[in-house]
Amino acid sequence: MAAVSALLGLSACTMSPSFPPATSTVASVDLNRYLGTWYEVGSVKQFFSIGLVNTKAQYSLNPNGTVRVENSGNYFGPNGPQSRIVGSAAPVDPSNARLNVAFVGTASTNPPGNYWIVDLDPDYQWAIVSDPSGASGFLLTRSRSVSPEFYDELVSRAAAKGVNVANLTRTPQL
């Protein structure tokens, strides 16, 4: 349902007046196409994600219709200590483009959501995720790595969607 490491920090995000709001989400998301593995190639780091490499999110359906969210990575290198957290995501509207992700308790279906898919490849090969304020940002792809040119394109697209790219950094996929 939602994408990835992107999901790692969104449940803790708060709105900040210093960032322009993400103006919109994509029109709709086909949940079945969005499920699967997404690799984080860049993000606005949260306190718990500083030093993480090989960060990825795996999404699958739960029996109750919510999305199982499993985020994982390694600290400081490919053989470093593993970080893993499991939560759930629930859409807040029929578009499936705005969700609430929770790692403690049950994900709420109340708007506005804390996981906004603000840009998405028509073939579901990359996604840009933020929150209503644009303070968080995650660049997700289906492949572990992207060229520097494509990474720059994703950053530009994120900025155009109101994502705080000033603090966005590349996530190593080793």
BAFI-3210 file (N, C-alpha, C; in Angstrom, 3 decimals, decimal comma, padded with zeros to 6 digits):
// residues 174
n [1|2|3|4|5|6|7|8|9|10|11|12|13|14|15|16|17|18|19|20|21|22|23|24|25|26|27|28|29|30|31|32|33|34|35|36|37|38|39|40|41|42|43|44|45|46|47|48|49|50|51|52|53|54|55|56|57|58|59|60|61|62|63|64|65|66|67|68|69|70|71|72|73|74|75|76|77|78|79|80|81|82|83|84|85|86|87|88|89|90|91|92|93|94|95|96|97|98|99|100|101|102|103|104|105|106|107|108|109|110|111|112|113|114|115|116|117|118|119|120|121|122|123|124|125|126|127|128|129|130|131|132|133|134|135|136|137|138|139|140|141|142|143|144|145|146|147|148|149|150|151|152|153|154|155|156|157|158|159|160|161|162|163|164|165|166|167|168|169|170|171|172|173|174]
n.u [000,839|001,648|004,795|008,006|011,098|010,558|008,470|009,564|009,922|007,618|005,434|006,112|006,301|005,761|003,853|005,462|005,920|008,023|008,435|007,192|003,843|003,224|001,739|-000,037|-001,191|-000,604|-003,148|-004,350|-003,602|-002,746|-003,137|-002,335|-000,291|001,524|002,416|005,060|008,661|010,507|013,255|015,064|016,487|017,095|016,551|014,991|016,580|015,574|015,817|016,308|017,133|019,579|022,677|021,845|022,082|021,388|018,630|015,286|011,829|009,188|006,110|003,021|-000,212|-002,313|-004,475|-006,767|-007,058|-005,480|-002,165|000,785|003,773|007,133|010,111|013,573|017,149|020,729|023,001|025,564|027,066|027,130|027,332|026,683|024,934|021,558|018,571|015,166|011,723|008,253|005,085|001,854|-000,221|-002,860|-005,210|-006,467|-008,294|-010,237|-008,417|-006,015|-003,627|-002,974|-002,054|-002,117|000,504|001,538|003,583|003,185|000,410|-002,749|-003,065|-004,617|-007,596|-008,204|-008,161|-005,461|-003,589|-000,248|001,537|002,155|001,854|003,386|004,394|004,631|005,851|004,410|004,731|005,230|007,871|009,337|008,866|007,814|007,611|006,028|004,785|001,905|003,031|005,370|007,764|009,055|010,737|011,037|012,750|012,018|012,717|012,372|014,661|017,912|019,875|020,440|021,304|023,480|022,351|019,638|018,940|019,248|017,174|014,947|015,165|014,708|012,059|010,834|011,243|009,670|007,204|006,880|008,415|010,743|013,713|016,136|017,279|017,550|019,199|021,356|020,811|022,877|023,030|024,391]
n.v [-001,158|001,369|002,932|002,368|002,246|004,512|004,459|004,197|006,512|008,040|007,889|009,377|011,971|015,490|018,392|021,187|024,625|025,649|024,412|024,167|023,058|019,737|019,749|018,035|014,668|011,705|010,815|008,275|005,042|001,816|-000,652|-003,396|-003,349|-001,743|-003,148|-005,271|-005,192|-002,305|-000,189|002,137|004,888|007,411|009,802|011,985|011,916|010,302|010,287|007,608|006,461|007,343|006,533|004,132|001,655|-000,113|000,006|-000,983|-001,515|-003,736|-004,603|-006,112|-007,707|-007,771|-010,110|-008,658|-006,654|-004,388|-003,089|-004,864|-003,705|-003,921|-002,739|-002,567|-002,630|-002,095|-001,003|001,238|-000,394|-003,151|-005,489|-004,717|-004,145|-005,267|-003,518|-003,708|-003,362|-003,852|-002,973|-001,527|-000,315|001,834|002,936|006,300|007,353|006,627|006,703|005,495|006,836|008,304|007,458|006,067|005,127|002,894|001,788|000,982|-000,239|000,031|001,041|004,055|005,018|007,613|010,821|013,273|011,436|010,051|009,236|010,052|009,494|011,199|011,302|009,046|006,476|005,487|002,799|001,754|001,654|003,470|005,675|008,616|009,670|011,430|013,566|015,359|017,901|018,048|017,763|015,332|012,942|010,463|008,614|006,091|003,020|000,216|-001,050|-001,721|000,254|003,443|005,517|008,413|010,536|009,845|009,771|012,508|013,477|012,387|013,789|016,403|016,132|015,550|017,967|019,650|018,732|019,714|018,626|018,593|018,948|019,927|018,656|016,116|013,081|010,791|007,253|004,660|001,668|-001,136]
n.w [000,000|000,977|000,555|001,610|003,427|003,525|005,043|007,515|009,220|009,142|010,868|013,018|012,261|012,330|011,515|010,062|009,959|008,487|006,081|002,760|002,159|000,975|-002,017|-003,272|-003,795|-005,769|-008,183|-007,865|-006,447|-007,312|-005,261|-005,326|-007,225|-005,941|-003,764|-002,436|-002,714|-001,949|-002,407|-000,524|-001,857|-001,203|001,428|003,873|006,714|009,715|013,322|014,059|011,739|010,934|009,675|008,612|006,088|003,024|003,161|003,093|002,236|002,705|001,473|002,095|001,928|004,784|006,470|007,300|005,449|005,716|005,182|005,563|006,826|006,536|007,483|006,918|007,434|007,612|010,103|009,426|007,627|005,241|006,745|009,231|012,398|012,306|011,586|012,115|011,681|012,140|010,981|010,280|007,599|006,609|004,256|003,987|002,343|-000,648|-002,788|-002,186|-002,038|000,138|003,297|006,615|008,620|011,081|013,735|016,215|017,769|016,016|012,630|011,796|010,017|009,676|008,122|007,957|007,096|007,263|005,420|002,357|-001,010|-003,298|-005,839|-008,556|-010,542|-013,644|-014,209|-011,761|-010,781|-009,366|-006,571|-004,812|-001,580|001,045|003,618|004,916|005,413|003,956|005,190|005,607|003,529|001,046|-001,304|-003,363|-004,975|-007,206|-007,783|-006,427|-006,755|-008,331|-011,120|-010,839|-012,275|-012,499|-009,813|-009,197|-010,781|-009,448|-007,023|-007,940|-008,842|-006,397|-005,030|-006,601|-005,847|-003,330|-001,302|001,381|000,292|001,084|003,240|002,339|001,804|000,123|000,254|000,968|-000,897|-000,530]
ca.u [000,000|002,523|006,123|009,187|011,802|009,766|007,569|010,277|009,770|006,472|004,476|006,566|006,428|004,798|003,869|006,376|005,624|009,184|008,448|005,918|003,087|003,136|000,494|-000,988|-000,725|-001,012|-004,607|-004,734|-002,552|-003,212|-002,497|-001,673|000,958|002,429|002,959|006,353|009,872|010,966|014,549|015,217|017,723|017,331|015,519|015,256|016,840|014,951|016,849|016,584|017,624|020,922|023,653|021,309|022,346|020,593|017,290|014,209|010,503|008,443|004,689|002,150|-001,541|-002,728|-005,814|-007,834|-007,091|-004,433|-000,889|001,905|004,941|008,359|011,264|014,818|018,416|021,875|023,705|026,962|027,664|026,306|027,387|026,435|023,734|020,339|017,413|013,952|010,498|007,052|003,903|000,754|-000,655|-004,258|-005,554|-007,415|-009,294|-010,306|-007,338|-004,853|-002,432|-002,741|-002,211|-001,544|001,393|001,755|004,446|002,653|-001,041|-003,391|-003,058|-005,910|-008,098|-008,597|-007,311|-005,007|-002,583|001,140|002,312|001,555|002,557|003,253|004,758|004,709|006,081|003,266|005,044|005,483|009,288|009,837|007,840|008,268|006,682|006,239|003,689|001,173|003,837|006,538|008,972|009,752|010,850|011,635|012,854|011,947|012,776|012,318|016,031|018,792|020,657|020,079|022,400|023,460|021,439|018,262|018,768|019,030|015,828|014,000|015,256|014,014|010,624|010,400|011,196|008,509|006,009|006,839|009,171|011,929|014,897|017,352|017,862|017,481|020,519|021,357|020,888|023,695|022,542|025,668]
ca.v [000,000|002,498|002,510|001,944|002,919|005,680|004,271|004,151|007,620|008,888|007,908|010,312|013,298|016,526|019,475|022,266|025,756|026,075|023,736|024,328|021,807|018,931|020,281|017,025|013,297|011,173|010,662|006,989|004,025|000,432|-001,293|-004,646|-003,031|-001,071|-004,132|-005,840|-004,608|-000,991|000,195|003,565|005,409|008,695|010,179|012,919|010,962|010,419|009,979|006,171|005,969|007,858|005,453|002,923|001,352|-001,252|000,197|-001,371|-001,746|-004,807|-004,429|-007,232|-007,545|-008,480|-010,700|-007,681|-005,667|-003,384|-003,474|-005,182|-002,900|-004,376|-001,921|-003,143|-002,096|-002,384|000,193|001,574|-001,209|-004,305|-006,523|-004,076|-004,589|-005,124|-002,816|-004,249|-002,990|-004,269|-002,195|-001,654|000,910|001,829|004,121|007,227|007,691|005,583|006,786|004,744|007,669|008,861|006,377|006,192|004,028|002,805|000,696|000,621|-000,168|-000,146|002,216|004,727|005,375|009,019|011,762|013,363|010,420|010,466|008,655|010,547|009,168|012,459|011,072|007,601|006,031|004,741|001,366|001,412|001,358|004,423|006,455|009,662|009,663|012,486|013,711|016,582|019,115|017,999|017,713|014,058|012,601|009,168|008,260|004,637|002,387|-001,243|-001,546|-001,319|001,467|004,252|006,362|009,760|011,385|009,513|010,236|013,957|013,668|012,121|014,920|017,531|015,825|015,691|019,401|020,195|018,290|020,341|017,851|019,262|018,269|020,509|017,673|014,792|012,512|009,495|006,101|003,639|000,304|-001,817]
ca.w [000,000|001,003|000,213|002,174|004,459|003,558|006,152|008,781|010,139|008,920|011,960|014,035|011,676|012,682|010,546|010,379|009,090|007,719|004,800|002,057|002,202|-000,236|-002,546|-003,702|-003,972|-007,067|-008,239|-007,281|-006,357|-007,395|-004,118|-005,708|-007,929|-005,016|-002,832|-002,802|-002,133|-002,385|-001,843|-000,258|-002,436|-000,573|002,397|004,956|007,795|011,029|014,310|014,093|010,450|010,670|009,604|007,986|004,688|002,539|003,695|002,185|002,808|002,051|001,724|001,730|002,515|005,986|006,299|007,548|004,380|005,873|004,573|006,462|006,488|007,186|007,112|007,424|006,956|008,473|010,543|009,110|006,576|004,869|007,779|010,526|013,113|011,531|012,108|011,493|012,380|011,414|011,322|009,328|006,941|006,203|003,463|004,605|001,333|-001,680|-003,780|-001,679|-002,145|001,473|004,260|007,952|008,959|012,530|014,173|017,528|017,671|014,716|011,767|011,719|008,690|009,739|007,388|006,573|006,785|007,485|004,321|001,125|-002,254|-004,032|-007,241|-008,766|-011,916|-014,176|-014,167|-010,356|-010,599|-008,383|-005,866|-003,896|-000,458|002,031|004,573|004,549|005,535|003,081|006,009|005,401|002,121|000,744|-002,712|-003,378|-006,286|-007,191|-007,917|-005,315|-007,005|-009,494|-011,599|-010,251|-013,043|-012,135|-008,435|-009,279|-011,329|-008,362|-006,087|-008,580|-008,818|-005,012|-004,734|-007,304|-005,130|-002,018|-000,315|001,911|-000,243|001,659|004,156|001,725|001,522|-000,549|001,134|000,315|-001,097|-000,763]
c.u [000,881|003,915|007,019|009,964|011,125|008,903|008,279|009,925|008,495|005,504|004,864|006,635|005,363|004,895|004,812|006,101|006,811|009,283|007,131|005,157|003,201|001,764|-000,505|-000,342|-001,059|-002,518|-005,071|-003,542|-003,227|-002,447|-001,744|-000,364|001,983|003,078|004,291|007,483|010,210|012,291|014,584|016,545|018,056|016,223|015,971|015,380|016,092|016,011|017,239|017,155|019,001|021,898|023,134|021,699|021,482|019,159|016,250|012,917|009,850|006,995|003,926|000,807|-001,701|-004,114|-006,961|-007,898|-006,114|-003,156|000,137|003,116|006,121|009,518|012,512|016,022|019,512|022,526|025,158|027,624|026,837|026,310|027,150|025,179|022,473|019,286|016,201|012,765|009,317|005,878|002,803|000,415|-002,109|-004,541|-006,568|-008,450|-009,240|-009,173|-006,154|-003,554|-002,058|-003,050|-001,733|-000,727|001,616|002,640|004,104|001,145|-001,520|-003,344|-004,476|-006,310|-008,554|-007,633|-006,572|-004,051|-001,193|002,075|001,611|002,426|002,344|003,669|005,014|004,884|004,860|003,476|005,401|006,927|009,968|008,651|008,519|007,188|007,048|005,103|002,983|001,999|004,988|007,841|009,745|009,821|011,561|011,609|012,985|012,011|012,684|013,705|016,898|019,518|020,152|021,291|022,337|022,470|019,979|017,970|018,474|017,633|014,765|013,991|014,519|012,501|010,076|010,264|009,963|007,193|005,943|007,566|010,411|013,182|016,197|018,053|017,821|018,894|020,359|021,487|021,719|022,986|023,772|025,467]
c.v [001,215|002,021|002,542|002,448|004,221|005,556|004,325|005,299|008,399|008,923|008,907|011,746|014,245|017,612|020,564|023,426|026,165|025,385|023,986|023,007|021,058|019,244|019,207|015,649|012,884|010,929|009,353|006,033|002,656|-000,341|-002,562|-004,407|-002,398|-002,041|-004,671|-005,089|-003,285|-000,704|001,703|004,011|006,789|009,001|011,356|012,026|011,337|009,990|008,504|005,645|006,509|006,684|004,181|002,846|000,145|-001,191|-000,195|-001,533|-002,849|-004,679|-005,649|-007,010|-008,371|-009,078|-009,707|-006,573|-004,528|-003,917|-003,744|-004,425|-003,460|-003,568|-002,535|-002,445|-002,526|-001,066|000,162|000,711|-002,449|-005,430|-005,967|-004,599|-004,314|-004,342|-003,362|-003,836|-003,371|-003,447|-002,453|-000,284|000,742|003,084|004,988|007,729|006,645|005,606|005,893|005,553|008,324|007,759|006,824|004,930|004,061|001,603|000,262|000,776|-000,360|001,145|002,761|004,965|006,833|009,894|012,674|012,247|010,955|009,914|009,038|010,162|010,364|012,349|009,579|007,309|005,257|003,223|000,881|000,957|002,336|005,181|007,511|009,799|010,791|012,427|015,017|017,854|019,173|017,884|016,414|013,784|011,284|008,962|006,750|004,117|000,878|-001,847|-000,961|-000,010|002,158|005,088|007,716|010,689|011,115|009,931|011,737|014,271|013,432|013,258|016,127|017,335|016,003|017,171|020,034|019,819|018,829|019,583|018,639|018,536|018,828|019,508|016,252|014,301|011,144|008,370|005,024|002,285|-000,497|-003,275]
c.w [000,000|000,715|001,410|003,335|004,600|004,752|007,479|009,704|010,035|010,084|013,038|013,520|012,199|011,630|011,018|009,437|008,232|006,362|004,088|002,094|000,884|-000,806|-002,928|-003,700|-005,401|-007,018|-007,605|-007,324|-006,409|-006,324|-004,505|-006,437|-007,002|-004,031|-003,339|-002,133|-002,789|-001,666|-001,669|-000,851|-001,903|000,404|003,241|006,186|009,071|012,052|014,300|012,782|010,089|010,720|008,966|006,521|004,316|003,053|002,654|002,976|001,999|002,482|001,241|002,418|003,777|005,729|006,477|006,497|004,544|005,229|005,669|005,947|007,254|006,628|007,716|006,801|007,910|008,861|010,095|008,048|006,330|005,899|009,172|011,186|012,292|012,304|011,364|012,343|011,500|011,916|010,322|008,759|006,524|005,386|004,202|003,612|000,218|-002,710|-003,441|-001,771|-000,820|002,471|005,629|008,192|010,460|012,821|015,595|017,415|016,245|013,919|011,631|010,266|008,646|008,945|008,356|006,160|007,018|006,414|003,031|-000,059|-003,180|-005,493|-007,402|-010,245|-012,409|-014,164|-012,762|-010,125|-009,644|-007,768|-005,005|-002,834|000,499|003,046|004,237|004,593|004,538|003,855|005,848|003,908|001,938|-000,760|-002,767|-004,804|-006,120|-007,344|-006,816|-005,540|-008,264|-009,893|-010,896|-010,969|-012,653|-010,692|-008,434|-009,825|-010,251|-007,342|-006,664|-008,558|-007,400|-004,639|-005,381|-006,619|-003,704|-000,929|000,101|001,417|000,319|002,569|003,612|001,414|000,872|000,482|000,425|000,262|-001,511|-001,129]
res [m|a|a|v|s|a|l|l|g|l|s|a|c|t|m|s|p|s|f|p|p|a|t|s|t|v|a|s|v|d|l|n|r|y|l|g|t|w|y|e|v|g|s|v|k|q|f|f|s|i|g|l|v|n|t|k|a|q|y|s|l|n|p|n|g|t|v|r|v|e|n|s|g|n|y|f|g|p|n|g|p|q|s|r|i|v|g|s|a|a|p|v|d|p|s|n|a|r|l|n|v|a|f|v|g|t|a|s|t|n|p|p|g|n|y|w|i|v|d|l|d|p|d|y|q|w|a|i|v|s|d|p|s|g|a|s|g|f|l|l|t|r|s|r|s|v|s|p|e|f|y|d|e|l|v|s|r|a|a|a|k|g|v|n|v|a|n|l|t|r|t|p|q|l]
***
